[in-house]
Structure formats: C-alpha cells, structure tokens
Amino acid sequence: MIQPISYLQTDPQWGYIDYSTSGEQTNIAESGCGPTCMAMVIATLKDSSVTPAVTAAWSLAHGYKARNQGTYYSYFKPQAAEYGIEAYQLNYNNLRNAGDA
C-alpha cells in the first residue's frame, strides 16, 4: 500500500515563498492550494523530493497562476504530465455522465 505524502500549504518551509503573478503580492500559504495538492500527488507517486515550492515555481513559470486568485484549473493536467502522471480535468457534465460510458 502506498503511504501518501501530506503537505500543508502554510508550512513555514514554503508557505511564505512568493506565489505572485504581475500586479499582485501573495504566497503559497495564501494562494497555493493547487500546487500544494499537486505536490502531494507527485511526491507520493513519482518523486518524494517534490514540494509545494517546486510545483508553485513550475506553475508560475508556465503561466498557471491566476491574478488575485489561486491557480487555473488547467494547471493540473500539464503539471502531472511533467512527471508521467496521467490526469483528467473533470467537470459537472463528465461526472454526471460517467455512468453512461
């Protein structure tokens, strides 16, 4: 059984690292829930050295930080792909129709 790695976005190791796009000032603790969640998935399944600092930096470098908000939903699939993880973006319609397949 896989033992999941658990991170808190407010952890002092990375919580105060800048996670800002142009025109805002924020950090992982305030706006980095997406990269924190993705770091847990990657660290558990592929590379235990990956932390929220790593995934937040990747998000910023690739334009997935939404100004005055968090992270764009479109971030997760390409970030997972960087580590060979297949991810799917679900929404109400494909959840509602999942039993129809």
C-alpha positions in Angstrom: 0.0 0.0 0.0 1.3 3.5 -0.9 1.8 5.8 2.1 0.6 9.3 0.9 2.8 12.3 1.5 0.9 15.1 3.2 1.8 18.8 2.9 0.3 21.9 4.4 0.4 25.0 2.2 1.0 27.0 5.4 4.2 25.1 6.4 6.9 27.6 7.1 9.3 25.7 4.8 7.4 27.0 1.8 4.3 28.9 3.0 5.9 32.3 2.7 7.5 31.7 -0.7 6.3 34.2 -3.3 3.5 32.9 -5.4 2.6 36.1 -7.2 1.9 37.0 -10.8 2.2 40.5 -12.2 0.1 43.1 -10.2 -0.3 41.1 -7.0 1.6 40.1 -3.9 0.8 36.7 -2.4 2.5 33.5 -1.3 1.9 29.7 -1.2 0.2 29.9 2.2 -2.4 32.3 0.8 -2.9 31.2 -2.8 -1.0 27.9 -3.3 -3.6 25.2 -2.5 -3.4 23.8 -6.1 0.3 23.4 -6.3 0.3 22.0 -2.7 -2.2 19.4 -3.7 -0.3 18.5 -6.9 3.0 18.3 -4.9 1.4 15.7 -2.7 0.3 13.6 -5.7 3.7 13.9 -7.4 5.7 13.2 -4.2 3.5 10.2 -3.4 3.6 8.6 -6.8 6.8 9.7 -8.5 9.4 11.9 -6.7 9.4 12.3 -2.9 11.7 15.4 -3.3 8.9 17.4 -4.9 7.4 20.0 -2.5 4.9 22.9 -2.9 7.8 25.2 -3.6 8.7 23.1 -6.6 5.2 22.9 -8.0 4.4 26.6 -7.3 7.6 27.6 -9.2 6.5 25.5 -12.1 3.0 26.9 -12.1 4.4 30.5 -12.2 6.9 29.7 -14.9 4.2 28.3 -17.1 1.6 31.0 -16.5 -0.9 29.0 -14.4 -1.2 31.5 -11.5 -4.5 33.5 -11.8 -4.1 37.1 -10.8 -5.7 37.9 -7.4 -6.9 34.3 -7.2 -5.3 30.9 -7.0 -4.2 28.6 -9.8 -6.0 28.0 -13.0 -7.8 24.6 -13.2 -5.9 24.0 -16.5 -2.6 23.7 -14.4 -3.1 20.1 -13.1 -3.0 18.1 -16.2 0.2 19.5 -17.7 2.0 19.6 -14.3 1.1 15.9 -13.8 2.3 15.1 -17.3 5.7 16.5 -16.4 6.1 13.6 -14.1 4.5 10.9 -16.3 1.2 11.0 -14.4 -2.0 10.9 -16.4 -4.6 13.3 -15.1 -8.1 14.3 -16.2 -10.0 17.5 -15.7 -13.5 16.7 -14.6 -16.5 19.0 -14.5 -20.2 18.6 -13.7 -21.0 17.2 -17.2 -18.4 14.4 -17.3 -19.1 13.4 -13.7 -22.9 13.4 -14.3 -22.5 11.2 -17.4 -19.7 9.0 -16.1 -22.1 6.1 -15.7 -23.2 6.3 -19.3 -19.9 5.0 -20.7 
